[in-house]
Amino acid sequence: MSESIDDFPPGIGNPARNALHNAGYRRLADLVGVPTSDLAALHGVGPKALRLLTEALSTD
């Protein structure tokens, strides 16, 4: 079993992390310009993950 390494913010749960990986997002930079609605549509990405991702992208 290989583990993926990403730079998503701490606190992102495994369901959200897996959903992002399955959708082809491997790094935080991959999410730049992706509409929040697209991320919210991923099964496993909930309000907390969206908030953490949005905060991380706004400080980058």
Residue pairs with C-beta under 8 A, 6 or more apart in sequence:
4 17
4 21
4 26
6 17
6 20
6 21
6 26
6 27
6 28
7 27
7 28
8 17
8 20
8 27
8 28
8 52
8 53
8 56
9 28
9 52
9 53
9 55
9 56
11 48
11 52
12 20
12 49
12 52
12 53
13 44
13 48
13 49
15 43
15 44
15 45
16 42
16 44
16 45
16 46
16 49
18 44
19 42
19 43
19 44
19 45
20 31
20 39
20 42
20 45
22 42
23 42
24 30
25 31
25 34
28 53
28 56
28 57
28 60
29 60
31 39
31 53
31 57
32 57
32 60
36 50
36 54
39 45
39 49
39 50
39 53
40 50
